[in-house]
Amino acid sequence: MSFVNKSPALKSLQNDYASQSFGMSISEALKKHVCVICKKPPIIRTKLENNEYYMSAMCGPCWDETFPDESGDCHV
């Protein structure tokens, strides 16, 4: 489910959290086509990362750094 297809209440909650955490809302990051964390054009290496970007506005490398797997390695 992309961010635009989420309920208004969920979008508002996620936008507020992102704004407080990263200084930019998910909606704003998607509109500017940047990662909400690094503020750069998103690096997208796989279809899964592309889907994730349109849900969370996080690029692949920032996602991997934020959510490493149990071994500490990247997911991809």
C-alpha positions in Angstrom: 0.0 0.0 0.0 1.5 3.3 -1.0 1.4 6.3 1.3 -1.2 8.1 -0.8 -3.6 5.1 -0.3 -3.5 5.1 3.5 -6.3 6.5 5.6 -6.1 10.2 6.4 -5.7 9.4 10.1 -2.7 7.1 9.5 -1.1 9.6 7.0 -1.4 12.3 9.6 0.2 10.2 12.3 3.0 9.2 10.1 3.6 12.7 8.8 3.7 14.1 12.3 6.1 11.4 13.5 8.4 12.0 10.5 8.3 15.7 10.9 9.3 15.5 14.6 11.9 12.8 14.0 13.5 13.9 10.7 12.4 17.5 10.1 10.3 16.6 7.1 7.0 14.9 6.6 6.6 11.8 4.4 4.3 13.8 2.1 6.8 16.5 1.7 9.7 14.0 1.0 7.6 12.2 -1.6 6.6 15.4 -3.2 10.3 16.6 -3.4 11.3 13.0 -4.4 13.9 12.8 -1.6 14.6 10.4 1.3 12.9 11.6 4.5 16.1 10.8 6.5 19.1 11.8 4.3 17.2 14.4 2.2 18.9 13.2 -1.0 17.3 11.6 -4.1 16.4 8.1 -3.0 18.8 5.2 -3.8 16.5 2.4 -4.8 18.2 -0.9 -5.6 15.3 -3.3 -5.8 11.6 -3.4 -6.4 11.1 -4.0 -2.6 13.0 -0.9 -1.8 10.9 1.0 -4.4 7.7 -0.2 -2.7 9.1 0.8 0.7 10.1 4.2 -0.5 6.5 5.0 -1.6 5.3 3.8 1.8 7.8 5.5 4.1 9.9 7.9 2.0 13.0 6.1 3.2 15.7 5.1 0.6 17.3 1.7 0.7 20.5 2.6 2.4 18.7 4.6 5.1 16.3 1.8 5.7 19.2 -0.7 6.0 21.0 1.6 8.5 17.8 2.2 10.5 16.6 -1.5 10.6 19.6 -3.8 10.4 18.9 -7.5 10.5 19.9 -9.5 13.7 23.5 -10.1 12.5 23.9 -6.3 12.0 24.0 -6.8 8.2 21.9 -4.9 5.7 18.6 -6.5 4.6 19.5 -6.4 0.9 
